Amino acid sequence: MTNAEGGYSLLLLNGGMGTRVGADQPKQLLKVRGIPILVYSLVAADRAPEITEIVLNYPEGWLDTVQAIVADYAIQTPVVYVRGGQTRHESVAAMVPAASNDRVIIHESARPLIHGEDISALAAAAADNVSYMLEIPFTVAPVDPATKTVTGSLDRSTLRNVQLPQKFLKADLEHAHEFARTNQLVFTEDATLVAESGRHVEFIDGSDENFKVTTPVDVRLATFLMQETEVDDD
């Protein structure tokens, strides 16, 4: 049943293998403070009243493991499982049709420092399509990687580090992915995709703790930052 009033479907990206983290399993199954990274996002979603459904993707061959984690941590929100695609873009495109609500929130399990309050604040933002984003505190420059040449300059005051979660009208997200298919485009996240497709997208300020766990150093940093985080695994 579609819920156009208050409910959101969370599209929780969880299908990557995370080869850069150097593990023999998907990085979202690595443990931080004894708890699989995936669990932090699941618990945050479970505690956010705006989320009435979780669409969770998984790496091929790991469905049973992911389902066991959902059961072990007693996630009460209904979960729909979708196999991960070859790219993040492909994964989102496959997850959107599985969402039963008119509005969706996209997050990725590799960003475990997420709280239910973050989801609620995003849902409360006035615009329909909104992303968390963070000011860039360092200088960036356009370059030609092939020739190792600096090709110009960029005004960092007009740039943002794109973060998740993001929220969208499901119809706008569907339109954006159809736009990408028609034009043979691939995007690494959906705020810019939806904007490029012609839909209005706004941002709200994010947090520098909301980083993506990609390397072994990130795992150690997440462990340090989560020292005060409590997840009930009983």
KAWOPE-V361216 format. One record per run of one state. SS is the DSSP state (~ for helix, > for strand, _ for the rest). FROM is the first residue (numbers start at 1). TO is the last residue. If there is no record, write none. Layout:
BEGIN
SS&FROM&TO  SS&FROM&TO
END
This chain:
BEGIN
_&1&7  >&8&13  _&14&18  ~&19&21  _&22&26  ~&27&29  _&30&30  >&31&32  _&33&34  >&35&36  ~&37&47  _&48&50  >&51&58  _&59&62  ~&63&72  _&73&78  >&79&83  _&84&87  ~&88&96  _&97&102  >&103&108  _&109&115  ~&116&124  _&125&129  >&130&135  _&136&142  >&143&144  _&145&148  >&149&150  _&151&155  ~&156&158  _&159&159  >&160&169  ~&170&182  _&183&189  ~&190&196  _&197&201  >&202&205  _&206&215  ~&216&228  _&229&234
END
